[in-house]
């Protein structure tokens, strides 16, 4: 084993591998800078940057496989003579992609599982509601739409974005896409976070999108601290419900932003 390690270290120090390693190091630094910039200022391009990060990880994995494994088994010759190797690699890639797609629905499924929960006395209280509030430092009686969204996101450990967790619904507008732009470019997806604003105030409402209809400008959503229908408060209701919402920019209580949930 020691001899193998010595051989690997010796090959690592060769110009062939050092050049590759330095290239990986430089691209890593650039990726970190670009990722930070995109996620902070241009979240609509986050899908692109995540794909770029995965490309770098693939290059990084290939470098070490080439150094440690491929050198001793002559990978491409092995691929030619082993009819099962290439199909196995392709299957693995498809399984990975399937897992990524499946994960994108986990938080939405979690949110929908709470539909039907209602307040105990109509004062923003009850066991589950107080659990949502406590998860972000809130107390019984406080508005809990943002606490619900925060709690749901925290249940999925692999959620990378948004970073915000708290009691303010408008907090989820940070780094989000203006809704008019998202609708124009048809960038709305199931699981996205929908953010409202009340007038020009700092207050609003927040929930998850289940489905969008670009022709009618309507959304099916799952929201907490709302009412079951158009009667009653839309942002201080008595429970968690599936709602149908229509986009109207002139409303006092209006949708303003779409925030992508990224894994």
N, C-alpha and C positions, 0 to 999 in steps of 0.2 A: 504493500500500500504506500509506504514511504517513497519507494522508487517511482511510483505512478505520480504522486504529488510533486516530486522533484522534477519529473519530466514535464508536467503541466506548467509548473512555474517557469521552467526554462523556455518553453514554447511561448508562454505569455510575454516574456521579455524580448521575444524576437520582433524585428521591425514590422512584420506582417500583422501580428496581433496588437502590438502597441499602437500602430496607426489606427486600427479599428477601434481600440479602446478610447483613444483620445477623441475620435470622431463621435463616439457614443457619449462621452462626457460633455463635449461642447453642445451637442444636440439636446442633451438632458437639461443643461442650464437654460438654453433657449426655450425649451418646452415649458419649463417651470415659469419663466417670465411671461411667455405668451399665454399660458393657461391662466395665470393670476390676472393678467390684463383683460382677457376675454370674459372670464367669469365675473369680474368686477364691473365692467363697462358695457359689454356687448353680449349679454347672456343668450341672445337669439342664435349666436354662433357656437354655443357650448357643445352642441352635438358634433360639430366639426373638430373642435379642440379635443374632445374625448376620443374621437376616432384617431386623431394624430397621436395622442398619448398611447393608445393601444398599438399603433404602428411602432412607436419607439420601444414599447415593452417587448413586442415581437422581435425587433432587431436585437434588443438586449439578450433575450432568451436564445436567439439564434447564435449570437456571439459565443456564449458559454457552452452551448451544445456543440458548436464547431470546435471549440478548444478542448472540451473534455471528452466528447463522445464521437462526433463525426470523424475526427482525425484517425480513430482506431478502427472504424468499421466501414470506411469508404462509403458514406451515406448514399450517394447517388448510384453507385454500383449495386448497393444493397437494395435500393428501391427498384432497380431494373429487374433483379433476380427474385425479389419477393413480391408476389402479386397482391399480398394483403396489406403491405405497409402503406402505400399511397391511399387506398380506400379508407384505412383506419384513420389517417391524418385528416382526410376530408370530412369523415364522419365526426371526428372530434371538433372540427371547426364549426360544423352545423349545430352540434349539441351546445357549444359555447354561445353561438348566436341565439339559439332558442332560449337558453337560460337568461340571456340579457333581455330579450323581449318579454319573457314571462315575468321577470323581476319588475318591469315597468308598471305592472298592474297590481303589485302587492299592496301598496299603500292605498290604492283606490278600493280594493276589495276589503281592506281593513276598515276604511271609512264607512263603506256601505253596511258592514256588519253591525254598526251601531244605530242604524236607522230604526226609529220607533221609540227610542229612549226619550222620556219626557221628564220635565222638572217635577220634583216632589210636591212643592207648594206653590209653584208659579213664581218663585223668586230666585231664579238662577241657582237652584240647589238640587240635591239628590246625589246618591252614591257615585254614579258614573260621572256626572257633571262636576262634582267636587274633585273627583280624581283627575279630570282634564285640567281643571284650574290649578290644582296643587302641583301638577307636573311643570308648570312655568311660574310657580310662586304666587299664584292667585288664591283668593279666599272666596268662600260661598257668597253668592250675591253679585259677583262681578260678571261682566259679559264674557261669554266663553266660546264664541265662534273661532277666534284665533287660537285659544287654548286647545280646542278640539283638533284643529289642523296641526298644531305643533305636536300634540300627543300622538296623532296618527303617524306623522313623519318619524317621530322618535322610535316607533315600534319596528321600523324597518332600518336595521343598522347600516345598510349599504347606501342609504340616501346621502348623496354628496351636496346637493343643492336643492332648495335654498338653505342658507345657513341660519336664517332668522328663526327664533323660537320665542314666543312671548304672548302678551295679552292684547297687543295693539294689532287690529286687522290690517291697518295700513302699513305695518312693518313688512308684510309680504309683498308690498309694491317695490321694495328695494331690489334693484337689479332686474326688475320685471320688464316685459314688453308692453307698450301701450296697446290697449285692446283694438283700437282702430287699425293699427299696423298689423297686429296678429290676425285680424279677420281679413284684411285686404290680401295678405300673403298666404292665407289659409294655413297658419302655423299653430292652430289650436288642436290639442290632442286630449284624449281621455286621460284623466289623472292630473292634468294641469290645475293650478290653483287660480281661482277667479277672485279678483279683488274689487270691492266697491268703495265708493266715497260718498259721504253725506255733505252735499253742498261743496264749500271750499274748506271745510273743517279737516282736522286731523283724524276724524272718526270715520268708520266705515263698516265693512262686513267682509267675510271671506268664507270660501267653501271650495270643494273640489268639483271639477267638470267630469261628468259621466259621458256625455255625448254633445256634439255641436252640429247645428244645421246652418250652413252658410247661406242657404237660399232664404230662410226666414229669420236669420239673425237670432236664433234661439239656442238656449243651452239647457240640457238636463243636468242637474247638479245634486250634490249631497251637501247639506249645510247644517250647522248646529246653531242654536240660539235664534231660530227662525220660527215662523208659523207654518202650518200645514197647507195653507192656501193664501190667496190674495188678501183675505181678511186678517186683521191682526198685524202686529209689528213684524216687519220683514227682517229686522236686525236685532230685535229683542224679544223673540218669540219664546215658545215654551218647550222646544225639543229639537230633535234631529230628524230631518225629513228630506225626501227626494223632491226637488222642485223643478219647475220649468220656468226659465227666466228669458226675457226678451231684451236684447241690447237696444238701448235708447239713450243717446248722448245728452239729451236735453233734460232728463229726469234729475230731480234733486238727489234721489238715492240711485246712483248709477254705477255701472261697471266701468272700471278705468284701466285695469291691467291684467295681464296673463303672466303667471310665473311658472316656469317649467320645473318639474321635479326630475332631477337627474341622479342616476345611480352611478 
